[in-house]
Amino acid sequence: MSRSRAKGTAWETAIVDYLRGTGAPHAERRAQAGTKDRGDIAGLPGVVIEAKSAARLELGAWLAEAEAERANDGAALAVVWHKRRGKASAGDGYVTMNGATLIHLLRAAGYLAGAHPDPEGTTP
């Protein structure tokens, strides 16, 4: 296994362990599926998690990848969970999403009134 792949596997495992420890007992690493990939972490219905452990941030490309995987999965939400340099815990990592996903989460949590889609029609 290449060093890069080993880093990615370790980060995915850290995310799964963190999710399981915080109330997602069905979280697990997902096998890669090529062009029909559905994200790196399974076990949260309706949510695609793309895990990244890289020295260089490529947020736009990563979010595009997560959104493609969301479409492949038929999920409502897509996020990128990326490793924070110098930190081992997934709890210290960063989670990046687009604005439409944030609005969806805020509505679901009761922070925003109404269930109206955003003006651009991009709410997941």
N, C-alpha and C positions, 0 to 999 in steps of 0.2 A: 504494500500500500504506500502511495506517495505521501510525502510529508504534508502536502496541502490537503489531501483527502483525509489524512489522519486528524488534522486540525478541525476540518469540517465535521467529521464523525464525532469527535470529542465535544464540539460545541452543540451539535444536535442532541447528544446524550445529556449534556448539562441542562439544556432547555427542557427535555422530557422529564428529567429528575426534578427540576424546579416545578414544573407544572403538576406533576404527581404529588409533590409535597405541599402544594397550595390548593388542592381540591379538584384536580383533573386526573382521576385514577386511570383513565383509559388512554392517556397520552402515550404515543409511541412514535418511533422513527418510521418513516414510510420509505419503501423501496422506490428508487428512481424509475421513471417510466418514459424517458426520452421526450418526444414531442407532446405526449399526453400527460406529462408530469402534473401532479396535483399537490405539490408542496412537499416540504421536508418532514413536517410533523402532522400526525393524524391523531384523532381521538377527541377533537373539539368540533362537533358537527356544525357545519356552516362557516367554519373558519379555516383559512389556509395560512400556514406559517412557513415562510421562506427563511431559513437560517443561513447566516453569513458570518464567517470568521475570516476577515481579510484585512490586510494592512491598509489598503487603499479603498476609500469610500466611493461607491458608484451607485448612489441612492436612486437616481432616475432609472438606470438599467435594472436595478434590483426590484424596484416597485413595478416596473413593466413586466418583469418575470413573474412576480407574485400575482399580478392581475391576470396574466395569461393562465396561470395555474388555478386561480379562482374560477375562471371561466371553464377550464377543463373539469374542475370538481363540481361545478354548479353551486358553489358556496356563496354566501352573502358578503363575507369579509375577507380581505387579504392584508397581511402585514409582513414586514421584514423585521426579524429579530436579529440584530447584529451585535457581535462581541465588542465590548469596550476594552480598548487597549489597557493592559496592566491589571485587568480584573478577570477572575475565573468564574464567578457566579453569574448565572443567567439573570438573576435578580438585579445585577449591576449593568446588564447589557442595555442596549437601546432598542426600542421598538418604533419603527417608522411606518407611517401610513399616509394615504392621501387625505385631503380635507373632507371628502365625501364620506370616507370611512369613519372619521372622527365624529361627524355630525350623526351618522347612523348610531354609533356607540352612545353619544350623549343623549339622543332621543330614547334609546332603549333603556338607559339608566335613569330616565326621568328628569334630566337636566334641561331639556328643551320641550316646549309645549308643541302639541300637534304632531302629526305624522306626515307633513307635507314634504314632498321631494325638494331638493335644492333647486334653485332657479335654472341651473345649467342642465338639469336632468341626469346628473352623474351619480346620484346616490346609489350605493350598491344594493 
